[in-house]
C-alpha cells in the first residue's frame, strides 16, 4: 500500500532538548568562540560604564542591543559624557562586526555537526569571511527596522523615556519613582509596537543560516526566510520568544540589579552600592552573555533544518515522493545531530 509521506517535525521541546544536548557535548568550542570574541566588546563596555561607577554625576542609561542603543542617544535623555558617547558608538561598530562573526562561526559549526564532520573553527573561517559583508547587513536589518519603529512610536506616544523597556536611570529619586509608577502604563502603550517588531524580526530570523548554509544573497535569503517562516509561523514565534527569554536573562538580571544599586546610591540608604558592586554586576552580565549567546544560534539553526524539511515535505510531489507506512522518515529529528 502506497501512502504519502507525512512530515515528522521536531516539537518545541525537542528543539530545546537537542540544543541542550549539542551545547553540552560541544560546550568548550561554543563557549570558547564566544569568549574570545566578546573580550574586545567587554573592554569597551568597561570603558563606557567605568566612570559611572566612580561618580554619581555620570549615571548611564540602560540599553538592549546594537542599533536600538542609538535611539536612546538620539531621542532619549542621557547624562553621558561626550567621551562616553564616542566610546559608545565604537562599541556599536564592534558589535556589528563581532556578532556576525560569532553567529556565522556557530552556524557553520552546526553544519559540521549535522554532516558528522570533525569540528574545526579554522575550517569555518573560509566559509565566513567572504560572506562577512552579507552577515553584517543581515545583522543590521532587524535592529535598524526595530530602531525606526521605536523612533516612530516615541513620536506618536510622546514617551521619550522608554525605548528599551526600562526607564532611564537618573540621579533623581523622585523622578525615578515617577518613572516606575508609570512603568506598566507605558508597557501597555508599547505593546502594539512590540508586536510589530516581533512580526518583522520573525521573518528575518533565518537570514544568517541561509547566507551560510545556502550561500544566498540578502534578497534571496529574505525570500527564503519568509518561505520557511510561513511553514510554521507560530512555532517560530514561540521558539523566538522562549530563546530570547533565555538568552536575555543576564540582561534583565543585570539591569534590575543596576537600577536597584543606582537608586539606593542616589538616596544614600545602603552602603553596599559601591564601584565594586557595579563591577560584579558587569562581570556577571558578561559571563551570562558568553554562556547564553550560543543557545540562540543552536536553536535557530535546528529550527531552520526542521522548517526546511517541512517545506520540502509540503512541496514534494505526492505521486513520486511516496513511501510505505513502515519505511522510516528522513525528516529532521534529534538523532540527526
N, C-alpha and C positions, 0 to 999 in steps of 0.2 A: 504494500500500500504506500502510495506517494503522498507525502504531506509537506506543506510549505514550512520552511524554517521559521521558527519563532525566536525573536531576539531575547536573549537572556542577559540582561544588563546588570551591572552592579548597583546595589541599593546604596543609600546614603551611608548606612552603617558599614557596608562592605568597603566603600571608598576610604573611610577613615581607618578601618581595620588594616587595610592594605597599606595605607600611608604610614601608619604607626609601625607596622612590621618592617617596611622598607627603611624608614628613618632609623629604627633601632638597629637594623642589620648593617647600615652604612653610615652610622652616626659620625664617625671620625671624619670621613671625607666631606659630608654635607656641612657639618658644623665648622670644619676647618676652612672651607672656602668662604663661608660667611664671615668667620672671624677675621681672616686676613684682609678681606676687602672692606670690612667695617671699621678697621683701625683708623684709617685716614679721616673718615667721617666722624668718628668718636673724638678724635683730637680737635677737629673744627668745632664740634658741639661744645667741647670743654672750653675753648677759647671764647665762644659766644656767651655761654652761661656763667663762666667763671667769675667775671666781675659782679654779676648779680648776687652771687653767694657771699661776696665780701662787702657789699654795700647795699643798704636798704633803699638807696635813692635810685637804683637801677633794677626795677622789677621787670622780669621778662614776661612776654606773652606766652600763651600755650599755643601749640600748633599740632597738626596731624601728620601731614606728609607732603613733601615736594612742592609742586607748583601752587597748591592751595595755601601754602605758607604765605605766598606773596599777597594774597587777598587781605590778610591781616595787616601787612605793612602798608598796602596801598590805601585801603578804605577803613581800616581799624585804627584805634588809638593805641599807641605804644610808647614806652619810655626808654627805648633802646638808644644807646649811644651811637653816633654815626659810624664809628669803627665796628661796633657790633653789627650794625646793619650791613656793612660791607662784607664782613665775615659770613653773615647770614646768606647773602647772595652767592658767595663762593661755596657755601655748604649745599645750596640748591644745585649748583653746577656739578659738584662732586656726586651728589645722589643721582643726578640724571646720567652720570657716566658709570658709576659703580653698580647701581641697582640693575640696569640691563645686563651687565656682565654677569652678576651673580645669578639672575634669573635664567640667562642663556646657558650658563655652565650647568646649573642644576637640571634644566630641561634636557640638555644633551646627555647628562649622566643617566637620567631616567630612560632615555633611548638605549643607552648601552646596557642597562639592566634588563630592559624588555627583550633585547636581542641576545641576552646572555653572554655579553662580552665582558672582558676584564675592565673594571672601572679605571679610567685614566683621564685626569684633568688635562694633561699635556695633549692628549688626542682630541680633546674637546675644543681647545683654542682655535685650531684651523677652521672649525665649523662656526665659531662665534665671531671672531674678529672681522672677517669680510662682511658680515651682516650686522655689524655693530651700529651703523647709522640707522638701519631699519629698526633695530631693537630700541634705540633711543627715541625714535619717533613714536614707536608703539608704547613706550613708557610715558611720553609726554601727553599723548592724545587724551586718555581718560582724565588725567589731572587738570589739563588745560580746559577741557569741557566742564569739569566739575567747578573749576575756578570761575569760569564765565557764568555758569548757572548761579553760583554763590553771589557774584557781583550783582547780577540782575535781581536776585532775591533780596539782597541787602537794600538795594534802592527801592524795591517795592514795599518791603516790610519796614524800612527805616530802622533796622536793628543792627547798627554797626558793631555792637559788642560781641555778637555771636556769629562766628564763621566756622569754627572747627568743632562746635558742640559744647564748648566751655566758655564761660565769661572770661574776659581779660583779667589778669591778676594785677591789681592796682594797690599801691601803698596808701590805701584809704579804707579803713574798716567799714565805715558807713556805706560807702559805695559798693564794697564787696558784699555786704549783707543785702543791699538792694538788688544786686545782680543775682544772687542766689534765690531771693524771694520771687523773682520773675523767671527763674530758670525753666519751670515746667510750661509756663505760658509761651515762652519763646520756642521751646521744643515742639509744641503743638503747631505754632506758626510755620516751623521749618519742616514739618512732616511731609507736605507735598513736594518740597524741594528735595528732601532726602529720597523720596520715592522716584523722582525723575532721575536723580543722579544714579541710583541703583539700577534703573532700567537701562540707562546709557552704558554704565560700567559692565553690566552683564553681557551685553552684546559685543564688547571689546575684549572679553575675558581671554579668548583663546588666540589672540593675535600673535603673542610671543611664541607659544608652542608651534603654531603654523609656520611662522618665519623660520624656526629652527628645524622642524621635522619635515616640512613640506617645501621649504625654500621658496615661500611665497613672498610677493611684494606687499606693500601696505594695503592697497585697494583689494587685491586678490585675497589677502589674509582676512581683511574685514568681511568680505562677502562670504568667505568660507566659515568664519567665526559666526556670522549671522545664521548660516545654514545649520551649523551644529547646535546653536542655542535654540533654534526653532524646534529641534527634535525633542528637547527636554528642557523647556524654559524654567518651569517651576523647580525641577530637580537642580538645575544650575543655580537658580536664585537661592534656594535653601543651602546648597553647598557653599556658595559665596558668603552668605550670612554667617554660617557656622564657622567657616575657615577664618573669616576676618575677625570674628569674635574671639577666636583662639589666638590669632596672630597679634591682636592689639590688646591683649590682656595686660602686657607690660606697659603700654601707653596709658591705659586707664589707671592702672595701679600707681605709676609714677606721677601722673598729672594730679590725681587725687591727693597723693601724699604731698606733692609740691604745693598745691593750693592750701592744704592744711598748714604746712610749715610756714608759708608766707603769711597766712592770716594770723597765726599765733605770734609770728615775729613782729608784725605791724602793731598788734595790740600789746605785745610785751608780756603775755601771760605765762609763757613757758620758756625756760632757759635752754631747752634741748634743740631749738631751731637754729643750729649753728652751721657754718660753712661745711663742717664735716658731715652733717646730716644731709645737706644738699648733694654733696659728693657721693654719699652712699646711695641716694635715690638715683643719681646719674649712672652709677656703675650697675645698679640693679636693672635699670632700663636698658642699658647696653647689653647685659647678659641676656635679658629677655628677647631683644632683637636678634641676637646671634642664634639663640636656641629655637625661636619660633618662626623666623623668616622662612627656612626651608619647608615648613609644613605646607604653606600655601602653594608653593611651586609643585610639590609632590602631589598634593590632592588635585590641583587643576590639571596636571599632566595625566593623571589617572582618569579624570573625568573626560579629558579630551579624547583619549583612546576609547573610552566607553561610548561616548556620543558618536564617535567616528564609526564604531561598529553598528550602533543603532541606525545611523543614517544609511550605511551600506545595506543593512537588512531591509530597510524601508524601501530603498530604490532598486533592490535586486529583482531580477526577472522571476516571477513565481513559477514559470514553466521550466526554465533551465537551471535555476538555482534552488534545487529541492533536495530533500534528504528523507530517509525513513525515520520513524519516531525513535528507534533505538540507536541512531547514529549520534555521536557526541557533537555538541555545538562547538563552533570555532570562535565564539564570541569572547570578548574580554572578560576575564574573571580574576580573582585574587591570585589563582595559580599561574596566570600568565606572567606574573612577575616573580 
